[in-house]
Amino acid sequence: MTQIMGGNPTAAATESHTPLRLLASSCTQGQCPTVYASSPGKVVVQGYIVSAASAGIDVPEGEMLVEIPSHLLIEAFEKMS
């Protein structure tokens, strides 16, 4: 298992978040890959789950890999700037 620098690997899953603000989405119905702003300087990503085994990497407990179209990251970054 990979050690997370500076914190508990499950902290992000248990900490409370401010309401999410939509930054970028690939559709209008909310069931698509989406990037949200959470607390200052942080984002929450909704995407399609990618298994760690198929990606060939170790993922710490409390984290998961998700895949989204790269243009959503660019759009989200532009809205945050």
Residue pairs with C-beta under 8 A, 6 or more apart in sequence:
1 58
1 60
1 61
2 58
2 59
2 60
3 60
4 60
9 60
9 61
9 62
9 63
10 61
10 62
11 62
12 62
12 63
13 62
17 38
17 39
17 44
18 38
18 39
20 36
20 37
20 38
20 44
21 36
21 37
22 34
22 36
23 35
23 36
23 37
23 43
23 75
23 76
23 79
23 80
24 34
24 35
24 72
24 73
24 75
24 76
24 79
25 32
25 33
25 34
25 35
25 72
26 32
26 33
26 34
26 68
26 69
26 72
32 46
33 45
33 46
33 47
33 48
33 66
33 67
33 68
33 69
33 72
34 45
34 46
34 47
34 68
34 72
35 43
35 44
35 45
35 46
35 68
35 72
35 73
35 75
35 76
36 43
36 44
36 45
36 46
37 43
37 44
37 76
37 79
37 80
38 44
43 76
43 80
45 66
45 68
46 66
46 68
47 66
47 67
47 68
48 66
48 67
48 68
49 64
49 65
49 66
50 65
50 66
50 67
51 65
52 58
52 59
52 64
52 65
55 65
57 65
59 65
